[in-house]
Amino acid sequence: MALNAPPVGIYIRIVAIISLMLGLSDAGRLLGVNLGPVSPISTLGVTGFVYLAIFALARLSAAVGLWIKASWGAVLLVGSTGAELVLYLMGNPDIAMSAFGFAVRVVLLASILLIFVLSIRFNRARATD
């Protein structure tokens, strides 16, 4: 996937920043920011804590991959965000998110899928020239 097309490059960086902010927000929840003396593991449960850690690390890694315009960043973001949304929609009690968090993840998933479509379109246009 060619992520180096000029119009796509700026869009990718914006998606990378959104992924970074969401990953940092999840990392803050892992560290217990705004929980006071309560442990995040007791609040989230062990399984929820592990899920949140995996998704936070995947999102932060994907943000780095998108920023350097590596194709693995987009694949990692689609995989982690898609898995999180599927788990949430299936009613997994360990995946908790607000309506705003759900909307951000859906927009993030739609954005990265749009990047895939734009990349394929630019590759086809370049192949016909």
MOKAVEN-V889594 format. One record per run of one state. SS is the DSSP state (a for helix, b for strand, c for the rest). FROM is the first residue (numbers start at 1). TO is the last residue. If there is no record, write none. Layout:
SS	FROM	TO
SS	FROM	TO
This chain:
c	1	5
a	6	31
c	32	39
a	40	44
c	45	45
a	46	67
c	68	70
a	71	89
c	90	98
a	99	128
c	129	129
